[in-house]
Amino acid sequence: MRKCASHGAGAMDLSLREAVSNTFVWVHEGNTALEAMRILCDTRFRHLPVCDPQGKEMLGIISIDDVVKLIASERRRAVDFYKCVPSLSFFFSHEISAD
């Protein structure tokens, strides 16, 4: 997209080969959601192919929205878990005042 934008009005005349990125960025099924988020943020991509560990076969595509939802879900589960730990439940059972 940035490459097309830099060509201004002539962007419509670019071939796909001229418009695509030269590097193939991907994650594999063993990567964590945080690793995927770091790649998405660093590259400013919105989607990443998910490939086998060798990068030879594409298994699917993950979006930044998918990763955000996954990370939020993991955080909610962690908070729920710590609410059940007796020695830590105090921190989750009391409202903290902003006064």
N, C-alpha and C positions, 0 to 999 in steps of 0.2 A: 504494500500500500504506500509506504513512504517513498519507494522507488518510483512508483507511478506519479505520486504527487510532485516529485521533483522535476518531472517532465512537463508539467503544466498541461496546456491544451493538446500537446503532442502525445499524451499518455494513451489516448485511444488507438494510436497507431503502433504501440509497442506489441511485439509478439509475446506470448506467454513465457518463452525462454528468457526474454529480456526483463520481464517483470518479476519472475520468481527469485527467491533467495538462492544464493549459491551453496549455502550450507544446509544440511538436513539435520534438524534438531528433533530429537525424540526422547521418550522415556520408555522404560520396559516395566513389565508387570511387577518387578521387585522394587521399583522406586517407591519412596514414600510420598504422601500428599504434600508434605513440606518441600521435598526436593522438586516435585513438579511445579509447585507454586514459585519457588526460587527461579526455576528456568523460565516460566511464563513471565515473571516480573523482569528478569534480566534481559530477555529477548523482546519484550513487549508484544508477545504473541497472545492470541486469545484461545488458540487450540493447539494441542500437541498430539501427534501420532503416538500410539502405544504399540511398541514392537516386541518381538521376541528378544531375548538377551543379546543376540548377535546383530540385531537390527536388520534382519533379512526379510522378516514377514510382519506385515502390519496386522495387529490384532484388533485395533479400534482407534477411536479418537476421544480425547478427554478435553473438556473445555475448562476455562478458568472458573466458570460458575460451578461446575461439578466439583472442582478442587476446593473452592470456598465452602460449599455445602458439606463436603466430607470433613474438612478441618473443623468447622463449627460443630458438627455432630460428634466428633472425637472429643472436643473440649466439653461439650455438654455431658457426655458419658463420664469424663474424668471428674467433673464437678459433682455429678450424682454419686459417683463412687466415694469421693471424699466426704460427702454429706453423711454417708453411712458409717464412717470411721468414728467411733466414739470420742477419741481424743481430739478430732478435728471438727466435729459437728458444731461446736460452739461458734466457729467462725462463719458457718453458713446459716445459722439459725437466728442471728441477730442483725438487725438493720444497722447500718453505720450512718450516723447523722453527718450532714455536711456543715453543721454549725461550727 
